[in-house]
Amino acid sequence: MNEISLKKDKEIAIMRAGGKITARVLNKLKKEIKPGITTSKLDQIAEKLIAKSGAKPAFKGFYGYPASTCISVNDELVHTIPTAKKIQEGDIVGLDLGIFYQGYYTDAAITVGVGKISPKAKKLIQVTKESLEGAIQAVKEDIYLGDIQALIQEKIERAGFGVIRDLSGHGVGKNLQEEPSIPNFGKRGTGPILKEGMTLAIEPMVSAGDWHIKVLDDGWTVKTADGSLSAHFEHTIVVTKDGAEILTKE
């Protein structure tokens, strides 16, 4: 494993400013979601807001990805390219956004229900969100990353949902994806030890059914293999002396 970079105060300040932009754009997109809007329209809104903020979309051009956002609906888990597809009442929509600001990246995601959604969909979104919140609250210096991963796994599996095993969170900073890899499952007392200045993108990805996934022919879109609903939440955080600070918030 390569060394995990520790960010200095000046670097964290830039990421904090970038994280506010990321959060602001995501919150604006959340308000724009309604039946009939297309995912490509949402992507256009995001790109304009990012440019207006003096930032750049992190995803666009990343390994050839063609859009500024990933907008995944229902059984689409992550990395879905926005299209003319219209969002419908009862859908659940995953919004994943990364931005590049003054030399540093931040990354965040939310999942939103459209109008009246099923009780199962509501529970899936709630559990996924709470697994991220619980993980962030548990972050502190000198504990193992595996402790955080185990917490996420336990929360999700207790609810009867599947932890996606082929995709992970990651370090983030000068690069969109840095060390360490952060799977959403693990064993306590294993993995790297958290240190002040580590900047991490923690992102539970959860299926209402089985954890297996498939990648579509476009080479990007990841779906649940069994067609079950999926949810995704993500924050960029920094490890501090007092725990974790969420950088991707307004």
Secondary structure by P-SEA (a helix, b strand, c coil): ccbbbbbcaaaaaaaaaaaaaaaaaaaaaaaaccccccaaaaaaaaaaaaaaacccccccccccccccbbbbccccccccccccccccccbbbbbbbbbbcccbbbbcbbbbbcccccaaaaaaaaaaaaaaaaaaaaccccccaaaaaaaaaaaaaaacccccccbbbbbbccccccccccccccccccccccccccccbbbbbbbcccccccccccccccccccccbbbbbbbbbbbccccccccccc
